Amino acid sequence: MKEAVKKTSEAGAGVTPIRVVVADDHPVVRFGVRNMLENENGFEVVGEAEDGDVAITQTLELEPDILLLDLLMPRLPGLEAMRAIMSKSPRVKIIMLTSTISTQQIIEALQIGARGIVLKDAVAGDLSKSLRAVLSGDYWIGGERVANLVSKLNELMKEAAAVPERKTYGLTPRELEVVTCIVEGCSNKDVAKQFSISEETVKRHLSNIFDKTGVSTRLELALFAIAHKLVVLDN
């Protein structure tokens, strides 16, 4: 680690390195991003976080130039973590790191304060370019530098209006039914009775749902489901 930081500093020829915190629940992703950045001139990874709460703590304590933040994080989803960070440390520039993201989520992320969106399958080609674009004052969305955010937001909103989308995060129809039950306050026993399945099967459904949505408790699942319109609530 010390050698990597030294290498970065030397490569920058006296220029202060760009300080980055990487927040992702997958160790392999954090390791890969760290390696990519430390092999680039002028970057230094100063912290890592495995969930939303740690991402907030690391960012506020270390005050990095950039936070790379996974959209789906355990304990606290990425967008909620970003809200908390922006309310206390608006100086940090946040780039969302995600496998998939809907147009509505892009709009929400930008409105909260994100400066960029980088897809994980494009991270090898886009990462350093996105960081440099954001640090120069521009935005990075969909693999390209964006100078006029207002124009881009208008474009995204037209797309969202033209193609209404309901992101399901890969949940099956039965898993969506279980989510609805959780939002309604049902116990595992209630869910099992309603769908004529065993409580063990309900637990397996919940485990899969937690993995797909990045939450870790029933309360977080209920809040996530409501926020992302996975359920339709009666007025």
C-alpha angles and dihedrals in degrees: 000000000000090000091051092051091047090050091051093050093047092047089053090060094226095323114133107252122242106256115223136185116201117208117187131129093225113082091204091058092048091048093048094048092047091052093048093050096043089053089056123080116257104014129114124184103214099173147010132207130195098195142021096265093052089046089059093047094046093048096048093045100042099034095209124191090237136021117203101205127189113226096221109048131163120250093012125026117238096251092052091047089051091052090054093047095047092051091056106025110024091163095075115092112226125206116189114227113201146151094220134004134177125228089248091054091049089053092048093047092051092046091053091050111273114152097198148012119213122182114221093229089058097040095106092060101031107036104087092034091053093049092050092046092051093046090052090057101262130108129243116217130160095354096309141093112252120200099172107055095176091057092047093049091051089051092049092048091053089051091049092049093048095050112032107205135191111197113211099184090230093299116155121233090258092049089052088052090052090049089054090052092050091051088052090054099252121161122228088259091053092050092048091051094047094053098030093240133124123268087241089060090050089053090052090050090050092049090053091046092051090051093050097045098037096235127124108199138048091244092053089048092052092049092045092049093051094044093049095040095242087144133039111230121209115239 
